């Protein structure tokens, strides 16, 4: 099975993030969940975003880089919203990446120093009317990266795959999981 490093969203390493990871483990994948917030979680997205701003986005990305140091290079990097930043940075800059899964957000490749690495598959999931989901950036990545797949779901919810939050959308989350499992099945 596939080994991956999963980074949480701005509300922290919630029960829903852990549940998402556990679902992947249940079918045999090795999933590392690193807490970028030192155990803090937030019930409101705005509070989590404020915390991330206080800590600093560069610090969040650096914590992600440090979390990956003890792991093999040949893994998939996955991020939920805020967690997309360290996941995408690692997929773009750490040699050997097997792929990247970006859920609820996307970042221009220029943010991490240049083009997407050739041969590194990318899968992006967002809702079409999510004001925080960076759907325009996701579409640009899908158009310019040969190995990219973009899945846009109807709706305006942001963290729709986190079963512990009000934005959870069970049917969309199920479809995301099916597509993520298919993606990971091809990365062995």
Protein Blocks (a to p, Z undefined) as FASTA:
>chain_A
ZZddddddfkopafklmmmmmmmmmnopacddddfkgopacfbfklmmmmmmmnopklmm
mmmmmmmmmpcfbbcdddehjlmmmmmmmmmmmghiabdcdehiacdfklnopacdehia
cdddddfklmklommmmmmmmmmmmkbccdddedjbfklmbmkbfklcfklmmmmmmmmm
mmmmmmZZ
